[in-house]
């Protein structure tokens, strides 16, 4: 077998693996960011409820 063919196939395989890993990292990070957004949304909603309760109680 020609050595250049082996090197070409090896480099192609390495590039494909690197691209798949990068795609996996992007998907994982988007999932984590989405998860964090849910908690931030819940926190903001609870803050608004607390402010409304404080207004009703005359604290603010």
VOGU-3710 file (C-alpha; in Angstrom, 3 decimals, decimal comma):
1> xxxxxxxxxx> 0,000/0,000/0,000  1,099/3,494/-0,709  2,188/5,437/2,402  0,455/8,626/1,235  -2,885/6,786/1,094  -2,450/5,568/4,671  -1,567/9,072/5,881  -4,521/10,574/4,007  -6,963/8,078/5,500  -5,526/8,583/8,994
11> xxxxxxxxxx> -5,744/12,380/8,741  -9,295/12,175/7,396  -10,312/9,910/10,256  -8,674/12,257/12,774  -10,472/15,285/11,320  -13,818/13,465/11,418  -13,264/12,494/15,058  -12,298/16,063/16,002  -15,379/17,453/14,255  -17,659/14,954/16,010
21> xxxxxxxxxx> -16,131/15,856/19,379  -16,609/19,571/18,696  -20,231/19,011/17,672  -20,774/16,990/20,851  -19,275/19,771/22,974  -21,493/22,383/21,293  -24,628/20,307/21,879  -23,652/19,677/25,517  -22,957/23,370/26,177  -26,275/24,414/24,614
31> xxxxxxxxxx> -28,043/21,874/26,834  -26,294/23,226/29,955  -27,044/26,846/29,032  -30,703/25,937/28,498  -30,759/24,252/31,900  -29,258/27,321/33,561  -31,781/29,572/31,840  -34,606/27,594/33,443  -33,143/28,213/36,902  -32,555/31,906/36,169
41> xxxxxxxxxx> -36,143/32,250/34,935  -37,433/30,567/38,094  -35,265/32,844/40,257  -36,532/35,994/38,511  -40,137/34,830/38,851  -39,678/34,185/42,580  -38,108/37,636/42,987  -41,101/39,256/41,319  -43,470/37,344/43,584  -41,513/38,414/46,663
51> xxxxxxxxxx> -41,593/42,050/45,543  -45,352/41,864/45,046  -45,796/40,353/48,516  -43,595/43,069/50,019  -45,608/45,800/48,256  -48,854/44,301/49,556  -47,390/44,182/53,067  -46,290/47,819/52,788  -42,585/47,083/53,098  -41,696/48,629/49,735
//
